[in-house]
Amino acid sequence: FHRHKEAQQCCRPHNLPLLRAAQQREMEAVEQRIREEQRMMDEKIVLELDQKVIDQQSTLEKAGVSGFYITTNPQELTLQMNLLELIRKLQQKESESEKAFS
């Protein structure tokens, strides 16, 4: 933006429409590149999160936690998330009761 503004200030009035059109094309190209890079970054993050889920499922399955195995089925994933939430709440209640008796 700064470079474009400087160019417009130095430009002769009869060349200004051409300069603005060129700058508009440049801005559109930059915006398109940004959108593409953002999409690629989003895809990379999703793949990394999917791998974390698989790692977690594998670890819990190896630990013998019932209901955990590697899956990509959305219903089974929801069930596993609910199981994790239940385990977390039970652990939290256990910690609270241990503190009460201390």
Salt bridges, closest charged atoms under 4 A:
GLU6 OE2 - HIS2 ND1 3.02
GLU26 OE2 - ARG3 NH2 2.41
GLU26 OE1 - HIS4 NE2 3.10
GLU36 OE2 - ARG39 NH2 2.35
GLU37 OE2 - ARG33 NE 3.22
GLU43 OE2 - ARG39 NH1 2.32
GLU48 OE2 - LYS44 NZ 3.90
GLU85 OE2 - ARG88 NH2 2.59
